[in-house]
Amino acid sequence: MRESRDTQEPRGSWGREQWKPSSAQESAPARSSFRSNSDDQSFPLRKSFRIDRGGFAPVARTSQDNDFSFSAKKGFEAERRRPTLAARAQDSESAGAEAVPQKTKPTLSIMDKRMPVTIPYTTPASEFLYGTSVVEAALNSRANPRRTLYKFYIYRGANRENEEQDRTLAKLARKQDVPVEYVTDDWLRRMDKMSAGRPHNGYILEASPLPKLPVLSLGELSVTDEKQGFKLVLGHQSREEANVNGTSDFVHVGSLAKSGDGRKPFVLLLDSILDPGNLGGIIRTAAFLGVTAIAISSRNSAGFSPVVLKASAGACENVRLFTVDTPAGFVADSKAAGWKIYAAVAPSTNRSANAPLAMTTDELCNPLQEAPCILMLGSEGAGLRWNLRSKADVELSIEGSGQRGLVDSMNVSVATGVLCNAFVSKKAPAAPPAARPEAEKKPVKDLF
């Protein structure tokens, strides 16, 4: 026969209906992990709980109940939490004992040092240039268009040694109407964050992004009394991008003037250069050797991060930069406008019949006296892509020593220096081989 509800033991019905036993014998508390049992002498007294609508709330513990406690975060604690320093000082004062001296000077805690620091931005698109060479190049830049400089931070700490250089750079900044702010040790963490943890030498310059004009192709060469240079076919850009990059569609070339040496423009096209250090090194080399402009593929090349600016040693501030979305279309349209296309390739003996003309840097002789030139450079590993290489007029390579077992290639930034030097250096045209003088005919003696 089924037992009544009063005598039946509940099963998981906490919170639904409080169960009341029918007799005093049944009212003894059951042993569980949630309720205390004073009859069990083998285990210390644990915290008591009460049932309140399905939840368990701990009952206030008496002062004697301090031998063992349980916490959901810390587990079992052997003793209660000790009172704070202020509470112990108050107890000692009430007892007539000597009070514990408290610190009155505020000190920077560990948590304060780990708190995030904020960076002051003049505009949302601001960039922070750091390092002596980069900052000095930005302040001395005469490029058109050039960056907009917002603020110059100079660290002036206790161990600062190059104070003369600080005064020189501050004078340059004030000449450009750039506000100068001297900061102390409390700004070191903020300056480290501005430079992304890289060495900044105590100089941080807030500026607008680097001007990089989007170009579809290079136009025809124009040499008149008023202007000497070449036109550009510009790509689309927003109003904000136009404020940074400018909208000029003509590049002036000083060497085409009457006082110049008549050298035609020379432009580099960089495709798939992924390493920021290599990209900065190429820009630095090109600026040193007098390259007219550098066009960079925008989809598969390294971006202009502070690493690129640092590797270029400030050359990015003084060389004209273009961005190209479709390198193949850029090469084809520029070739139709009269530009001669060169592809930098590795030397090879296996050549197909339809391959373009191939020569080495030793055989190249004053190409900029004949036509404006574009030199294409490919990635560090695979080299130039075939869809670009097939559109070249000449495949240019660097002849090595030819010895087996040695290094058979060069770093792309180093190879750029060798190739660019072959374009800009003047060579005397090779004289045709002199004809050998005919030997004097001697009369044949009659032996008979």
C-alpha positions in Angstrom: 0.0 0.0 0.0 1.4 3.4 -0.9 2.7 5.5 2.0 1.1 8.8 2.7 2.7 12.1 1.6 3.6 13.0 5.2 5.8 9.9 5.6 7.3 9.9 2.2 10.8 11.1 1.8 11.1 14.0 -0.7 13.3 13.6 -3.7 14.7 16.8 -5.2 11.7 18.9 -4.2 13.6 21.7 -2.5 12.0 25.1 -3.1 8.7 23.7 -4.3 7.2 22.8 -1.0 8.9 22.7 2.4 8.7 19.1 3.8 7.6 18.6 7.4 8.2 15.2 9.0 5.5 13.6 10.9 7.3 12.6 14.0 10.2 13.8 16.2 12.3 10.8 15.3 12.1 11.7 11.6 12.8 15.3 12.3 16.5 14.5 12.9 18.6 16.3 10.3 19.9 14.1 7.5 23.6 13.9 6.7 24.4 15.7 3.5 27.0 18.0 2.2 24.7 21.0 2.6 23.6 20.6 6.2 25.6 20.5 9.4 25.6 17.4 11.6 26.5 17.9 15.2 26.3 14.2 16.0 29.2 13.4 13.7 32.3 13.8 15.9 34.7 12.6 13.2 34.2 15.8 11.1 34.4 19.4 12.3 31.3 21.5 12.5 30.5 23.0 9.2 28.5 26.0 8.1 24.7 25.6 8.5 22.4 26.4 5.7 18.7 27.2 5.6 16.2 26.4 2.8 14.7 29.5 1.3 12.6 28.9 -1.9 15.0 26.6 -3.6 18.2 28.4 -2.7 20.7 27.8 0.1 21.7 30.8 2.2 24.4 30.5 4.9 23.3 31.2 8.5 25.3 33.8 10.4 28.2 32.1 12.1 28.9 32.6 15.8 32.3 33.8 17.2 33.1 30.3 18.4 32.6 28.8 14.9 36.0 29.8 13.6 37.8 26.5 13.3 36.8 25.6 9.7 34.9 27.4 6.9 34.2 26.8 3.2 34.3 29.3 0.4 33.2 28.6 -3.2 36.3 30.6 -4.5 39.0 29.8 -1.9 37.9 26.4 -0.7 38.5 25.4 2.9 40.3 27.9 5.1 42.1 26.8 8.3 41.4 30.1 10.0 39.4 33.2 9.7 40.6 36.2 7.8 42.8 38.3 9.9 41.6 41.9 10.7 43.0 44.8 8.7 45.7 47.1 9.9 43.3 49.9 10.7 41.1 47.5 12.8 44.1 46.3 14.8 45.2 49.9 15.4 41.7 50.8 16.6 41.7 47.8 19.0 45.1 48.6 20.3 44.1 52.2 21.0 41.0 51.1 22.9 43.1 48.7 24.9 45.6 51.4 25.9 48.4 50.0 23.8 50.6 52.0 21.5 49.0 52.6 18.1 50.6 51.3 14.9 52.0 54.1 12.9 50.3 54.5 9.5 51.9 55.8 6.3 50.9 59.3 5.3 52.9 59.6 2.0 51.0 58.2 -1.0 52.9 55.6 -2.9 52.3 54.1 -6.4 51.0 50.6 -6.0 51.6 47.7 -8.4 48.0 48.0 -9.7 48.5 51.7 -10.6 51.6 50.7 -12.7 49.5 48.2 -14.6 46.7 50.5 -15.3 46.3 51.2 -19.0 47.5 54.6 -20.3 45.7 56.8 -22.8 47.3 58.4 -25.8 46.3 61.9 -26.8 45.2 62.1 -30.4 44.7 65.3 -32.3 42.8 63.6 -35.1 41.6 59.9 -35.4 44.0 59.4 -38.3 47.1 60.7 -36.5 50.3 58.7 -36.7 53.2 58.8 -34.2 56.7 59.1 -35.7 59.6 58.1 -33.4 63.3 58.0 -33.5 65.8 60.7 -34.3 66.3 60.2 -38.0 62.6 59.8 -38.8 61.5 62.9 -36.7 64.3 65.0 -38.1 63.4 64.0 -41.7 59.7 64.9 -41.2 60.6 68.3 -39.7 63.0 69.0 -42.6 60.8 67.6 -45.4 60.4 69.8 -48.5 58.1 67.3 -50.3 54.9 68.5 -51.9 52.5 67.4 -50.6 53.9 66.7 -47.1 52.6 65.6 -43.8 50.7 67.9 -41.4 52.6 68.0 -38.1 50.5 68.3 -35.0 52.7 68.0 -31.9 56.3 67.2 -30.9 57.0 65.4 -27.6 60.6 65.5 -26.1 61.5 63.5 -23.1 63.5 65.4 -20.5 64.4 63.1 -17.7 67.1 63.1 -15.1 69.6 61.1 -17.2 69.1 63.0 -20.4 72.4 63.5 -22.2 71.7 64.9 -25.7 70.3 68.2 -24.7 72.0 70.0 -27.6 70.1 67.8 -30.0 66.9 68.4 -28.1 67.3 72.2 -28.6 68.0 71.7 -32.3 64.9 69.6 -33.0 62.8 71.9 -30.9 64.0 74.8 -32.9 63.1 73.0 -36.2 59.6 72.2 -34.8 58.9 75.8 -33.8 60.1 77.0 -37.2 57.3 74.8 -38.7 54.8 76.2 -36.1 54.6 72.8 -34.4 53.9 72.9 -30.6 56.7 71.4 -28.5 55.9 69.7 -25.2 58.6 68.5 -22.8 57.7 65.5 -20.7 59.2 63.7 -17.7 59.4 60.2 -16.3 55.7 60.0 -15.8 55.3 60.0 -19.6 57.7 57.1 -20.3 54.9 54.5 -20.4 52.8 56.7 -22.7 55.8 57.3 -25.0 56.5 53.6 -25.1 52.9 52.9 -26.1 53.1 55.6 -28.8 56.1 53.9 -30.3 54.6 50.4 -29.9 57.5 49.4 -27.6 60.2 50.2 -30.0 63.2 52.6 -29.2 62.1 56.2 -29.7 65.2 58.0 -28.3 63.0 60.4 -26.4 61.3 61.9 -29.5 57.7 61.4 -30.6 56.1 63.4 -33.4 52.3 63.3 -34.0 51.6 63.8 -37.7 49.0 63.0 -40.4 49.4 59.9 -42.6 52.1 59.7 -45.3 50.9 61.1 -48.7 50.6 58.2 -51.2 48.8 59.3 -54.4 46.6 56.5 -56.0 47.7 56.2 -59.6 46.2 54.2 -62.5 49.1 54.7 -64.9 51.9 57.1 -65.9 51.2 59.4 -68.8 53.3 60.9 -71.6 56.5 62.8 -71.1 56.1 66.6 -71.5 59.0 68.9 -72.0 58.1 72.5 -72.7 59.5 75.9 -71.6 56.9 76.1 -68.8 57.1 72.6 -67.4 59.1 69.5 -67.7 57.8 66.2 -66.4 55.1 63.6 -67.0 51.4 63.4 -66.4 49.5 61.0 -64.1 46.2 59.2 -64.5 44.8 59.4 -60.9 42.6 56.9 -59.2 39.6 57.6 -57.0 40.0 58.9 -53.5 37.7 60.4 -50.9 37.7 64.0 -49.7 39.8 63.0 -46.6 42.3 61.1 -48.7 42.6 64.0 -51.1 43.4 66.3 -48.2 46.3 64.0 -47.3 47.6 62.8 -50.7 46.8 65.9 -52.8 45.3 66.0 -56.2 48.1 67.1 -58.5 48.3 65.1 -61.7 51.7 66.3 -62.9 55.2 65.4 -61.7 58.0 67.9 -62.3 61.4 66.4 -63.2 64.3 68.8 -62.7 66.7 66.9 -64.9 64.6 67.6 -68.0 65.2 71.3 -67.7 67.7 73.2 -69.7 70.1 73.3 -66.8 69.7 69.5 -66.2 71.5 66.6 -67.6 68.6 65.4 -69.8 68.0 62.3 -67.8 64.5 60.9 -68.2 62.3 59.9 -65.3 62.9 56.6 -63.5 60.1 54.9 -61.5 60.2 51.7 -59.4 57.2 49.4 -59.2 57.3 47.2 -56.1 55.0 44.1 -56.2 54.6 41.6 -53.3 57.3 43.1 -51.1 56.0 41.6 -47.8 58.8 42.4 -45.3 58.6 45.9 -43.8 62.3 46.0 -43.3 63.0 45.3 -47.0 60.4 47.8 -48.1 62.0 50.5 -45.9 65.4 49.6 -47.2 64.3 49.8 -50.8 62.8 53.3 -50.3 66.0 54.4 -48.6 68.2 53.1 -51.4 66.0 54.6 -54.1 65.9 58.0 -52.4 69.7 58.0 -52.2 70.2 57.1 -55.9 67.7 59.7 -57.1 64.7 57.7 -58.2 61.9 59.9 -59.4 59.0 58.0 -57.7 58.1 54.6 -56.2 54.9 52.9 -57.1 53.8 50.2 -54.6 51.1 47.5 -55.1 48.5 48.2 -52.5 46.9 44.7 -52.3 49.8 42.4 -51.8 52.6 44.5 -50.3 53.6 45.5 -46.7 51.7 48.5 -45.4 53.4 51.7 -44.3 53.8 50.9 -40.7 56.3 52.6 -38.3 58.7 49.8 -39.0 58.9 50.8 -42.6 59.4 54.4 -41.7 62.2 53.5 -39.2 63.9 51.2 -41.7 63.9 53.9 -44.4 65.7 56.3 -42.0 63.4 59.1 -42.9 63.6 58.6 -46.7 59.8 58.1 -46.9 59.4 61.8 -46.1 61.4 63.0 -49.1 60.5 60.6 -52.0 57.3 60.6 -54.1 55.1 57.6 -53.4 52.3 56.1 -55.5 49.8 53.3 -54.7 48.7 51.0 -57.5 45.6 48.7 -57.3 46.2 46.8 -60.5 49.9 46.5 -61.4 49.3 44.7 -64.7 47.0 47.4 -66.0 49.4 50.1 -64.7 52.3 48.5 -66.6 50.3 48.0 -69.8 48.9 51.6 -69.9 52.3 53.2 -69.0 54.0 51.1 -71.8 51.5 52.5 -74.3 52.3 56.0 -73.1 56.0 55.6 -74.1 57.6 54.1 -70.9 60.1 51.3 -71.3 59.5 48.4 -68.9 62.3 46.5 -67.2 61.8 43.4 -65.1 64.3 42.4 -62.4 64.8 38.6 -62.7 67.4 36.0 -61.7 69.9 35.0 -64.4 68.9 32.0 -66.3 70.3 29.9 -69.1 67.0 28.3 -70.1 65.0 30.8 -72.0 62.0 30.4 -74.3 61.8 31.7 -77.8 59.1 34.3 -76.9 61.0 35.7 -73.9 61.9 39.4 -74.0 65.4 40.7 -74.5 67.7 39.8 -71.6 70.7 41.6 -70.4 72.8 42.1 -67.3 73.6 45.3 -65.4 77.1 45.3 -67.0 75.6 45.4 -70.4 73.1 48.2 -69.6 74.3 51.5 -71.0 72.5 54.9 -70.2 68.9 53.7 -70.6 67.5 57.0 -69.2 69.0 59.0 -72.0 66.7 57.2 -74.5 63.2 56.9 -72.7 61.6 57.1 -69.3 61.9 53.7 -67.6 60.0 51.6 -65.1 61.9 48.9 -63.1 59.7 46.1 -61.7 60.8 44.2 -58.6 59.0 41.1 -57.2 58.7 39.3 -53.9 61.6 38.1 -51.8 61.0 34.4 -52.4 59.1 33.8 -55.7 60.3 36.9 -57.5 58.2 38.8 -60.1 54.9 37.4 -61.0 54.5 36.1 -64.6 51.7 38.4 -65.6 54.0 41.3 -64.9 57.2 39.7 -66.2 55.5 38.9 -69.6 54.8 42.6 -70.2 58.4 43.7 -69.8 60.5 45.0 -72.7 63.8 43.9 -71.1 64.6 41.3 -68.5 67.4 42.6 -66.3 69.6 40.5 -64.1 72.7 40.8 -61.9 75.7 38.6 -63.0 77.2 36.9 -60.0 80.5 35.1 -59.6 79.2 31.9 -60.9 81.0 29.8 -58.3 79.1 26.7 -57.1 78.4 26.2 -53.4 78.2 29.9 -52.7 75.1 32.2 -52.2 73.3 32.4 -55.6 70.9 35.3 -54.8 70.7 38.7 -53.1 68.4 40.4 -50.7 65.8 42.4 -52.6 66.8 45.7 -51.0 70.5 45.1 -51.8 69.6 44.0 -55.4 67.6 47.2 -55.8 70.7 49.2 -55.1 72.7 47.4 -57.7 70.0 47.7 -60.3 69.2 51.3 -59.7 72.9 52.2 -59.9 73.1 50.6 -63.3 70.3 53.0 -64.5 71.6 56.3 -63.0 75.3 55.8 -63.6 76.8 57.2 -66.8 78.7 54.9 -68.9 80.7 55.6 -72.0 79.3 53.8 -75.0 81.3 50.7 -75.9 83.5 51.3 -78.9 83.1 48.9 -81.7 86.0 46.4 -81.8 88.8 47.7 -83.9 89.6 45.9 -87.1 92.7 43.9 -87.1 95.4 45.2 -89.4 96.1 42.9 -92.3 99.5 41.3 -92.3 101.9 42.5 -94.9 102.2 40.1 -97.8 105.8 39.1 -98.4 106.8 38.0 -101.8 107.1 34.3 -102.0 110.6 33.3 -103.1 110.9 31.0 -106.0 112.6 27.9 -104.8 113.5 26.8 -108.2 
